[in-house]
Amino acid sequence: MYGLYDKEGILRFVDSDKAVCIAYAELFELGSTNYCLMDLANDTKKVKSTNLDQNLGENNN
């Protein structure tokens, strides 16, 4: 699985085919200096161990 991020770091497109992600970038005229392509399959271990629930944080008040 690949993710295409814009230069601000916002995920813009996800697909299992790298060529499709690049075609998406070309469709919206994103130059190669305006996006990065990341292999998300290698990051699955990191994602599984990350809890995005913001309600689990401690209250420091």
C-alpha positions in Angstrom: 0.0 0.0 0.0 1.4 3.4 -1.0 0.4 6.8 0.3 1.0 10.1 -1.6 1.6 13.0 0.7 1.7 16.7 -0.4 4.6 19.0 0.6 2.6 20.0 3.7 2.5 16.4 4.8 -1.2 15.9 4.1 -2.2 12.4 2.8 -3.8 13.0 -0.6 -4.1 9.5 -2.1 -3.7 5.8 -1.1 -3.5 2.8 -3.5 -1.8 -0.6 -3.6 -0.1 0.3 -6.9 2.8 2.8 -6.9 2.2 3.7 -10.6 -1.4 4.7 -9.8 -0.2 7.0 -7.0 2.2 8.7 -9.4 -0.5 9.0 -12.1 -2.7 10.7 -9.5 0.1 13.2 -8.8 0.5 13.9 -12.5 -3.3 14.3 -13.0 -3.2 17.2 -10.5 0.1 18.5 -11.9 2.0 17.8 -8.7 5.7 18.0 -9.5 8.0 15.4 -7.9 9.2 18.2 -5.5 5.7 18.8 -4.3 4.9 15.3 -3.0 6.4 12.2 -1.5 5.4 8.6 -1.9 5.6 6.3 1.1 5.3 2.5 1.3 2.6 2.2 4.0 2.9 -1.6 4.2 6.3 -1.2 5.9 4.7 1.0 8.6 1.9 -1.4 9.7 3.8 -2.4 12.8 4.1 1.3 13.8 0.4 1.9 13.1 -0.8 -1.1 15.1 1.1 0.1 18.2 -0.1 3.7 17.9 -3.3 4.6 19.8 -4.9 7.6 18.2 -7.6 8.0 21.0 -6.9 11.4 22.4 -9.2 10.7 25.4 -6.6 8.4 26.9 -4.1 11.1 27.8 -3.5 12.2 31.4 -5.0 15.4 32.6 -2.3 17.7 33.9 -4.7 20.2 35.5 
